[in-house]
Amino acid sequence: MIILAGFLTGALWGGGLAWRRKGNRFDIAQYAAGFGIFFALIALFAMIFIQRAG
């Protein structure tokens, strides 16, 4: 669940960033996908760290 939340947060952040920079819909989609994947990976590593530490 944390990974999905990370992906959605990153997608919203990336899409908003591209939209503020006046990107077209393909730019917005690419930023949303890139940021979503990046945030999901961060959430994955955070979840692994929490599981191992606790």
mmCIF file of the N, C-alpha and C atoms, coordinates in Angstrom:
data_MODEL
# 
_entry.id   MODEL 
# 
loop_
_atom_site.group_PDB 
_atom_site.id 
_atom_site.type_symbol 
_atom_site.label_atom_id 
_atom_site.label_alt_id 
_atom_site.label_comp_id 
_atom_site.label_asym_id 
_atom_site.label_entity_id 
_atom_site.label_seq_id 
_atom_site.pdbx_PDB_ins_code 
_atom_site.Cartn_x 
_atom_site.Cartn_y 
_atom_site.Cartn_z 
_atom_site.occupancy 
_atom_site.B_iso_or_equiv 
_atom_site.pdbx_formal_charge 
_atom_site.auth_seq_id 
_atom_site.auth_comp_id 
_atom_site.auth_asym_id 
_atom_site.auth_atom_id 
_atom_site.pdbx_PDB_model_num 
ATOM 1   N N  . MET A 1 1  ? 0.818  -1.180 0.000   1.00 0.00 ? 1  MET A N  1 
ATOM 2   C CA . MET A 1 1  ? 0.000  0.000  0.000   1.00 0.00 ? 1  MET A CA 1 
ATOM 3   C C  . MET A 1 1  ? 0.868  1.252  0.000   1.00 0.00 ? 1  MET A C  1 
ATOM 4   N N  . ILE A 1 2  ? 1.981  1.189  0.706   1.00 0.00 ? 2  ILE A N  1 
ATOM 5   C CA . ILE A 1 2  ? 2.882  2.335  0.760   1.00 0.00 ? 2  ILE A CA 1 
ATOM 6   C C  . ILE A 1 2  ? 3.477  2.604  -0.621  1.00 0.00 ? 2  ILE A C  1 
ATOM 7   N N  . ILE A 1 3  ? 3.762  1.556  -1.362  1.00 0.00 ? 3  ILE A N  1 
ATOM 8   C CA . ILE A 1 3  ? 4.349  1.719  -2.689  1.00 0.00 ? 3  ILE A CA 1 
ATOM 9   C C  . ILE A 1 3  ? 3.357  2.390  -3.629  1.00 0.00 ? 3  ILE A C  1 
ATOM 10  N N  . LEU A 1 4  ? 2.107  1.981  -3.565  1.00 0.00 ? 4  LEU A N  1 
ATOM 11  C CA . LEU A 1 4  ? 1.072  2.599  -4.395  1.00 0.00 ? 4  LEU A CA 1 
ATOM 12  C C  . LEU A 1 4  ? 0.889  4.070  -4.033  1.00 0.00 ? 4  LEU A C  1 
ATOM 13  N N  . ALA A 1 5  ? 0.909  4.370  -2.763  1.00 0.00 ? 5  ALA A N  1 
ATOM 14  C CA . ALA A 1 5  ? 0.796  5.763  -2.330  1.00 0.00 ? 5  ALA A CA 1 
ATOM 15  C C  . ALA A 1 5  ? 1.986  6.581  -2.826  1.00 0.00 ? 5  ALA A C  1 
ATOM 16  N N  . GLY A 1 6  ? 3.164  5.990  -2.797  1.00 0.00 ? 6  GLY A N  1 
ATOM 17  C CA . GLY A 1 6  ? 4.342  6.667  -3.318  1.00 0.00 ? 6  GLY A CA 1 
ATOM 18  C C  . GLY A 1 6  ? 4.236  6.928  -4.802  1.00 0.00 ? 6  GLY A C  1 
ATOM 19  N N  . PHE A 1 7  ? 3.730  5.930  -5.536  1.00 0.00 ? 7  PHE A N  1 
ATOM 20  C CA . PHE A 1 7  ? 3.570  6.104  -6.976  1.00 0.00 ? 7  PHE A CA 1 
ATOM 21  C C  . PHE A 1 7  ? 2.574  7.220  -7.291  1.00 0.00 ? 7  PHE A C  1 
ATOM 22  N N  . LEU A 1 8  ? 1.438  7.203  -6.608  1.00 0.00 ? 8  LEU A N  1 
ATOM 23  C CA . LEU A 1 8  ? 0.418  8.231  -6.864  1.00 0.00 ? 8  LEU A CA 1 
ATOM 24  C C  . LEU A 1 8  ? 0.909  9.622  -6.485  1.00 0.00 ? 8  LEU A C  1 
ATOM 25  N N  . THR A 1 9  ? 1.619  9.720  -5.376  1.00 0.00 ? 9  THR A N  1 
ATOM 26  C CA . THR A 1 9  ? 2.175  11.009 -4.966  1.00 0.00 ? 9  THR A CA 1 
ATOM 27  C C  . THR A 1 9  ? 3.168  11.523 -5.999  1.00 0.00 ? 9  THR A C  1 
ATOM 28  N N  . GLY A 1 10 ? 4.048  10.647 -6.452  1.00 0.00 ? 10 GLY A N  1 
ATOM 29  C CA . GLY A 1 10 ? 5.028  11.041 -7.461  1.00 0.00 ? 10 GLY A CA 1 
ATOM 30  C C  . GLY A 1 10 ? 4.386  11.406 -8.779  1.00 0.00 ? 10 GLY A C  1 
ATOM 31  N N  . ALA A 1 11 ? 3.364  10.663 -9.174  1.00 0.00 ? 11 ALA A N  1 
ATOM 32  C CA . ALA A 1 11 ? 2.682  10.963 -10.436 1.00 0.00 ? 11 ALA A CA 1 
ATOM 33  C C  . ALA A 1 11 ? 1.999  12.326 -10.367 1.00 0.00 ? 11 ALA A C  1 
ATOM 34  N N  . LEU A 1 12 ? 1.356  12.610 -9.251  1.00 0.00 ? 12 LEU A N  1 
ATOM 35  C CA . LEU A 1 12 ? 0.711  13.920 -9.108  1.00 0.00 ? 12 LEU A CA 1 
ATOM 36  C C  . LEU A 1 12 ? 1.738  15.042 -9.083  1.00 0.00 ? 12 LEU A C  1 
ATOM 37  N N  . TRP A 1 13 ? 2.829  14.818 -8.392  1.00 0.00 ? 13 TRP A N  1 
ATOM 38  C CA . TRP A 1 13 ? 3.879  15.823 -8.308  1.00 0.00 ? 13 TRP A CA 1 
ATOM 39  C C  . TRP A 1 13 ? 4.498  16.061 -9.691  1.00 0.00 ? 13 TRP A C  1 
ATOM 40  N N  . GLY A 1 14 ? 4.848  14.994 -10.392 1.00 0.00 ? 14 GLY A N  1 
ATOM 41  C CA . GLY A 1 14 ? 5.453  15.127 -11.712 1.00 0.00 ? 14 GLY A CA 1 
ATOM 42  C C  . GLY A 1 14 ? 4.510  15.743 -12.723 1.00 0.00 ? 14 GLY A C  1 
ATOM 43  N N  . GLY A 1 15 ? 3.251  15.322 -12.705 1.00 0.00 ? 15 GLY A N  1 
ATOM 44  C CA . GLY A 1 15 ? 2.279  15.908 -13.613 1.00 0.00 ? 15 GLY A CA 1 
ATOM 45  C C  . GLY A 1 15 ? 2.065  17.389 -13.343 1.00 0.00 ? 15 GLY A C  1 
ATOM 46  N N  . GLY A 1 16 ? 2.007  17.740 -12.088 1.00 0.00 ? 16 GLY A N  1 
ATOM 47  C CA . GLY A 1 16 ? 1.865  19.154 -11.724 1.00 0.00 ? 16 GLY A CA 1 
ATOM 48  C C  . GLY A 1 16 ? 3.071  19.977 -12.126 1.00 0.00 ? 16 GLY A C  1 
ATOM 49  N N  . LEU A 1 17 ? 4.245  19.411 -11.973 1.00 0.00 ? 17 LEU A N  1 
ATOM 50  C CA . LEU A 1 17 ? 5.464  20.112 -12.354 1.00 0.00 ? 17 LEU A CA 1 
ATOM 51  C C  . LEU A 1 17 ? 5.500  20.367 -13.857 1.00 0.00 ? 17 LEU A C  1 
ATOM 52  N N  . ALA A 1 18 ? 5.180  19.354 -14.640 1.00 0.00 ? 18 ALA A N  1 
ATOM 53  C CA . ALA A 1 18 ? 5.163  19.525 -16.096 1.00 0.00 ? 18 ALA A CA 1 
ATOM 54  C C  . ALA A 1 18 ? 4.068  20.493 -16.524 1.00 0.00 ? 18 ALA A C  1 
ATOM 55  N N  . TRP A 1 19 ? 2.930  20.458 -15.853 1.00 0.00 ? 19 TRP A N  1 
ATOM 56  C CA . TRP A 1 19 ? 1.836  21.369 -16.180 1.00 0.00 ? 19 TRP A CA 1 
ATOM 57  C C  . TRP A 1 19 ? 2.228  22.822 -15.891 1.00 0.00 ? 19 TRP A C  1 
ATOM 58  N N  . ARG A 1 20 ? 2.907  23.042 -14.742 1.00 0.00 ? 20 ARG A N  1 
ATOM 59  C CA . ARG A 1 20 ? 3.361  24.396 -14.395 1.00 0.00 ? 20 ARG A CA 1 
ATOM 60  C C  . ARG A 1 20 ? 4.407  24.902 -15.376 1.00 0.00 ? 20 ARG A C  1 
ATOM 61  N N  . ARG A 1 21 ? 5.178  23.984 -15.963 1.00 0.00 ? 21 ARG A N  1 
ATOM 62  C CA . ARG A 1 21 ? 6.190  24.379 -16.951 1.00 0.00 ? 21 ARG A CA 1 
ATOM 63  C C  . ARG A 1 21 ? 5.605  24.468 -18.355 1.00 0.00 ? 21 ARG A C  1 
ATOM 64  N N  . LYS A 1 22 ? 4.287  24.401 -18.455 1.00 0.00 ? 22 LYS A N  1 
ATOM 65  C CA . LYS A 1 22 ? 3.551  24.541 -19.711 1.00 0.00 ? 22 LYS A CA 1 
ATOM 66  C C  . LYS A 1 22 ? 3.874  23.425 -20.716 1.00 0.00 ? 22 LYS A C  1 
ATOM 67  N N  . GLY A 1 23 ? 4.021  22.213 -20.223 1.00 0.00 ? 23 GLY A N  1 
ATOM 68  C CA . GLY A 1 23 ? 4.265  21.076 -21.099 1.00 0.00 ? 23 GLY A CA 1 
ATOM 69  C C  . GLY A 1 23 ? 2.980  20.592 -21.743 1.00 0.00 ? 23 GLY A C  1 
ATOM 70  N N  . ASN A 1 24 ? 3.128  19.918 -22.879 1.00 0.00 ? 24 ASN A N  1 
ATOM 71  C CA . ASN A 1 24 ? 1.937  19.344 -23.506 1.00 0.00 ? 24 ASN A CA 1 
ATOM 72  C C  . ASN A 1 24 ? 1.566  18.058 -22.775 1.00 0.00 ? 24 ASN A C  1 
ATOM 73  N N  . ARG A 1 25 ? 0.529  17.388 -23.244 1.00 0.00 ? 25 ARG A N  1 
ATOM 74  C CA . ARG A 1 25 ? 0.040  16.227 -22.487 1.00 0.00 ? 25 ARG A CA 1 
ATOM 75  C C  . ARG A 1 25 ? 1.041  15.079 -22.470 1.00 0.00 ? 25 ARG A C  1 
ATOM 76  N N  . PHE A 1 26 ? 1.879  14.969 -23.512 1.00 0.00 ? 26 PHE A N  1 
ATOM 77  C CA . PHE A 1 26 ? 2.898  13.925 -23.501 1.00 0.00 ? 26 PHE A CA 1 
ATOM 78  C C  . PHE A 1 26 ? 3.991  14.223 -22.475 1.00 0.00 ? 26 PHE A C  1 
ATOM 79  N N  . ASP A 1 27 ? 4.355  15.486 -22.337 1.00 0.00 ? 27 ASP A N  1 
ATOM 80  C CA . ASP A 1 27 ? 5.316  15.885 -21.307 1.00 0.00 ? 27 ASP A CA 1 
ATOM 81  C C  . ASP A 1 27 ? 4.764  15.583 -19.919 1.00 0.00 ? 27 ASP A C  1 
ATOM 82  N N  . ILE A 1 28 ? 3.488  15.920 -19.719 1.00 0.00 ? 28 ILE A N  1 
ATOM 83  C CA . ILE A 1 28 ? 2.849  15.680 -18.425 1.00 0.00 ? 28 ILE A CA 1 
ATOM 84  C C  . ILE A 1 28 ? 2.819  14.186 -18.120 1.00 0.00 ? 28 ILE A C  1 
ATOM 85  N N  . ALA A 1 29 ? 2.484  13.373 -19.127 1.00 0.00 ? 29 ALA A N  1 
ATOM 86  C CA . ALA A 1 29 ? 2.437  11.922 -18.921 1.00 0.00 ? 29 ALA A CA 1 
ATOM 87  C C  . ALA A 1 29 ? 3.825  11.361 -18.620 1.00 0.00 ? 29 ALA A C  1 
ATOM 88  N N  . GLN A 1 30 ? 4.844  11.857 -19.319 1.00 0.00 ? 30 GLN A N  1 
ATOM 89  C CA . GLN A 1 30 ? 6.197  11.359 -19.093 1.00 0.00 ? 30 GLN A CA 1 
ATOM 90  C C  . GLN A 1 30 ? 6.703  11.748 -17.701 1.00 0.00 ? 30 GLN A C  1 
ATOM 91  N N  . TYR A 1 31 ? 6.480  12.987 -17.307 1.00 0.00 ? 31 TYR A N  1 
ATOM 92  C CA . TYR A 1 31 ? 6.894  13.409 -15.970 1.00 0.00 ? 31 TYR A CA 1 
ATOM 93  C C  . TYR A 1 31 ? 6.148  12.622 -14.900 1.00 0.00 ? 31 TYR A C  1 
ATOM 94  N N  . ALA A 1 32 ? 4.841  12.429 -15.110 1.00 0.00 ? 32 ALA A N  1 
ATOM 95  C CA . ALA A 1 32 ? 4.039  11.689 -14.134 1.00 0.00 ? 32 ALA A CA 1 
ATOM 96  C C  . ALA A 1 32 ? 4.551  10.263 -13.997 1.00 0.00 ? 32 ALA A C  1 
ATOM 97  N N  . ALA A 1 33 ? 4.847  9.613  -15.112 1.00 0.00 ? 33 ALA A N  1 
ATOM 98  C CA . ALA A 1 33 ? 5.356  8.236  -15.060 1.00 0.00 ? 33 ALA A CA 1 
ATOM 99  C C  . ALA A 1 33 ? 6.737  8.185  -14.405 1.00 0.00 ? 33 ALA A C  1 
ATOM 100 N N  . GLY A 1 34 ? 7.610  9.082  -14.794 1.00 0.00 ? 34 GLY A N  1 
ATOM 101 C CA . GLY A 1 34 ? 8.968  9.090  -14.236 1.00 0.00 ? 34 GLY A CA 1 
ATOM 102 C C  . GLY A 1 34 ? 8.986  9.350  -12.739 1.00 0.00 ? 34 GLY A C  1 
ATOM 103 N N  . PHE A 1 35 ? 8.283  10.374 -12.317 1.00 0.00 ? 35 PHE A N  1 
ATOM 104 C CA . PHE A 1 35 ? 8.235  10.691 -10.891 1.00 0.00 ? 35 PHE A CA 1 
ATOM 105 C C  . PHE A 1 35 ? 7.509  9.602  -10.116 1.00 0.00 ? 35 PHE A C  1 
ATOM 106 N N  . GLY A 1 36 ? 6.467  9.037  -10.717 1.00 0.00 ? 36 GLY A N  1 
ATOM 107 C CA . GLY A 1 36 ? 5.729  7.960  -10.057 1.00 0.00 ? 36 GLY A CA 1 
ATOM 108 C C  . GLY A 1 36 ? 6.613  6.755  -9.805  1.00 0.00 ? 36 GLY A C  1 
ATOM 109 N N  . ILE A 1 37 ? 7.373  6.347  -10.804 1.00 0.00 ? 37 ILE A N  1 
ATOM 110 C CA . ILE A 1 37 ? 8.276  5.206  -10.644 1.00 0.00 ? 37 ILE A CA 1 
ATOM 111 C C  . ILE A 1 37 ? 9.358  5.517  -9.616  1.00 0.00 ? 37 ILE A C  1 
ATOM 112 N N  . PHE A 1 38 ? 9.908  6.722  -9.671  1.00 0.00 ? 38 PHE A N  1 
ATOM 113 C CA . PHE A 1 38 ? 10.953 7.106  -8.732  1.00 0.00 ? 38 PHE A CA 1 
ATOM 114 C C  . PHE A 1 38 ? 10.447 7.092  -7.290  1.00 0.00 ? 38 PHE A C  1 
ATOM 115 N N  . PHE A 1 39 ? 9.276  7.673  -7.055  1.00 0.00 ? 39 PHE A N  1 
ATOM 116 C CA . PHE A 1 39 ? 8.718  7.700  -5.707  1.00 0.00 ? 39 PHE A CA 1 
ATOM 117 C C  . PHE A 1 39 ? 8.325  6.298  -5.244  1.00 0.00 ? 39 PHE A C  1 
ATOM 118 N N  . ALA A 1 40 ? 7.859  5.462  -6.159  1.00 0.00 ? 40 ALA A N  1 
ATOM 119 C CA . ALA A 1 40 ? 7.520  4.086  -5.791  1.00 0.00 ? 40 ALA A CA 1 
ATOM 120 C C  . ALA A 1 40 ? 8.772  3.321  -5.365  1.00 0.00 ? 40 ALA A C  1 
ATOM 121 N N  . LEU A 1 41 ? 9.878  3.544  -6.045  1.00 0.00 ? 41 LEU A N  1 
ATOM 122 C CA . LEU A 1 41 ? 11.126 2.885  -5.657  1.00 0.00 ? 41 LEU A CA 1 
ATOM 123 C C  . LEU A 1 41 ? 11.611 3.362  -4.290  1.00 0.00 ? 41 LEU A C  1 
ATOM 124 N N  . ILE A 1 42 ? 11.494 4.655  -4.046  1.00 0.00 ? 42 ILE A N  1 
ATOM 125 C CA . ILE A 1 42 ? 11.864 5.179  -2.728  1.00 0.00 ? 42 ILE A CA 1 
ATOM 126 C C  . ILE A 1 42 ? 10.990 4.550  -1.648  1.00 0.00 ? 42 ILE A C  1 
ATOM 127 N N  . ALA A 1 43 ? 9.684  4.451  -1.914  1.00 0.00 ? 43 ALA A N  1 
ATOM 128 C CA . ALA A 1 43 ? 8.765  3.836  -0.954  1.00 0.00 ? 43 ALA A CA 1 
ATOM 129 C C  . ALA A 1 43 ? 9.094  2.365  -0.745  1.00 0.00 ? 43 ALA A C  1 
ATOM 130 N N  . LEU A 1 44 ? 9.482  1.676  -1.814  1.00 0.00 ? 44 LEU A N  1 
ATOM 131 C CA . LEU A 1 44 ? 9.856  0.265  -1.704  1.00 0.00 ? 44 LEU A CA 1 
ATOM 132 C C  . LEU A 1 44 ? 11.062 0.091  -0.793  1.00 0.00 ? 44 LEU A C  1 
ATOM 133 N N  . PHE A 1 45 ? 12.101 0.883  -1.021  1.00 0.00 ? 45 PHE A N  1 
ATOM 134 C CA . PHE A 1 45 ? 13.296 0.780  -0.183  1.00 0.00 ? 45 PHE A CA 1 
ATOM 135 C C  . PHE A 1 45 ? 13.006 1.189  1.260   1.00 0.00 ? 45 PHE A C  1 
ATOM 136 N N  . ALA A 1 46 ? 12.153 2.191  1.442   1.00 0.00 ? 46 ALA A N  1 
ATOM 137 C CA . ALA A 1 46 ? 11.775 2.589  2.801   1.00 0.00 ? 46 ALA A CA 1 
ATOM 138 C C  . ALA A 1 46 ? 11.016 1.469  3.495   1.00 0.00 ? 46 ALA A C  1 
ATOM 139 N N  . MET A 1 47 ? 10.128 0.808  2.758   1.00 0.00 ? 47 MET A N  1 
ATOM 140 C CA . MET A 1 47 ? 9.368  -0.296 3.355   1.00 0.00 ? 47 MET A CA 1 
ATOM 141 C C  . MET A 1 47 ? 10.291 -1.456 3.719   1.00 0.00 ? 47 MET A C  1 
ATOM 142 N N  . ILE A 1 48 ? 11.239 -1.769 2.859   1.00 0.00 ? 48 ILE A N  1 
ATOM 143 C CA . ILE A 1 48 ? 12.203 -2.843 3.153   1.00 0.00 ? 48 ILE A CA 1 
ATOM 144 C C  . ILE A 1 48 ? 13.013 -2.482 4.388   1.00 0.00 ? 48 ILE A C  1 
ATOM 145 N N  . PHE A 1 49 ? 13.471 -1.232 4.468   1.00 0.00 ? 49 PHE A N  1 
ATOM 146 C CA . PHE A 1 49 ? 14.252 -0.803 5.617   1.00 0.00 ? 49 PHE A CA 1 
ATOM 147 C C  . PHE A 1 49 ? 13.436 -0.887 6.905   1.00 0.00 ? 49 PHE A C  1 
ATOM 148 N N  . ILE A 1 50 ? 12.184 -0.454 6.848   1.00 0.00 ? 50 ILE A N  1 
ATOM 149 C CA . ILE A 1 50 ? 11.321 -0.515 8.036   1.00 0.00 ? 50 ILE A CA 1 
ATOM 150 C C  . ILE A 1 50 ? 11.092 -1.957 8.472   1.00 0.00 ? 50 ILE A C  1 
ATOM 151 N N  . GLN A 1 51 ? 10.871 -2.859 7.495   1.00 0.00 ? 51 GLN A N  1 
ATOM 152 C CA . GLN A 1 51 ? 10.649 -4.274 7.820   1.00 0.00 ? 51 GLN A CA 1 
ATOM 153 C C  . GLN A 1 51 ? 11.886 -4.903 8.457   1.00 0.00 ? 51 GLN A C  1 
ATOM 154 N N  . ARG A 1 52 ? 13.047 -4.557 7.939   1.00 0.00 ? 52 ARG A N  1 
ATOM 155 C CA . ARG A 1 52 ? 14.282 -5.141 8.467   1.00 0.00 ? 52 ARG A CA 1 
ATOM 156 C C  . ARG A 1 52 ? 14.657 -4.565 9.836   1.00 0.00 ? 52 ARG A C  1 
ATOM 157 N N  . ALA A 1 53 ? 14.371 -3.287 10.034  1.00 0.00 ? 53 ALA A N  1 
ATOM 158 C CA . ALA A 1 53 ? 14.732 -2.649 11.287  1.00 0.00 ? 53 ALA A CA 1 
ATOM 159 C C  . ALA A 1 53 ? 13.799 -3.038 12.428  1.00 0.00 ? 53 ALA A C  1 
ATOM 160 N N  . GLY A 1 54 ? 12.558 -3.347 12.115  1.00 0.00 ? 54 GLY A N  1 
ATOM 161 C CA . GLY A 1 54 ? 11.569 -3.568 13.170  1.00 0.00 ? 54 GLY A CA 1 
ATOM 162 C C  . GLY A 1 54 ? 11.396 -4.944 13.551  1.00 0.00 ? 54 GLY A C  1 
# 
